[in-house]
Amino acid sequence: MIKPSNIILVLLLFGIYSCKKDSPTELDMGYNYYPNNVGSRIIYDVDSIIRDDFFEPIAIDTSVYQIKEVNESVYLDSEGRETMRIERYKRSNSTMPWVIKDIWYANRTASMVERTEENIKYRKLVFPVRNDLSWNGNAANIAEEWNCQYSDVNMPMTLGGIDFDSTLIVNQKDENLGNTYDYFQEGYAAGIGLVYKIGIHWEDTLINNTREQWEASSTKWGYHLHMTINSSGN
């Protein structure tokens, strides 16, 4: 005869097993794609081309420099949200001292990341991260709508000889109207944050330019900015 105590023990063990089996898997929101740690810093290598149509012929300014972003401190904004103060430094090369350039700000909430850059607030990421999820990157400012969209979520990437296990791409704008061309994209790595940024805006008096013609055009004006991570740390 089976003792009642043994029956109770079996039922308890079965109940514990069932609870574990039925427990839902915790959703990974993707917060680690934008760490919010005071003291962390990232150094970027920047290539910039500016073509100024104020001059005849068009003046071309090509520059190479470094930017360092430091999460300096946290405070509460007017809405009571934790806000990261980001100090940004610039130098012409790795042998020169850093010089403070400007101050930006960031808010990471349960549903999004917003950054204030040059006094303009952009919606950089939304949570949970997943492929093809889209949102208006300019929802927090008065500029035209940018239909940002995730791609290549949780995919590996190599930049400048640095391997990242999990990254994602934010496709911000890709528009060719023939006489204007815009291409903006950012990449983020888990545990790091922003690892690269591409910003291109060209204008021309010509119309119906293809992308290949934009690259070859000698009459275009605007800018091309490419920023890539060099190193990071705390």
Helices and strands as residue ranges (DSSP letters): H 4-22, G 31-33, E 41-52, E 59-76, E 82-91, E 99-108, E 112-117, E 120-126, E 134-136, E 147-159, E 162-176, E 180-189, E 193-203, H 211-216, E 221-233
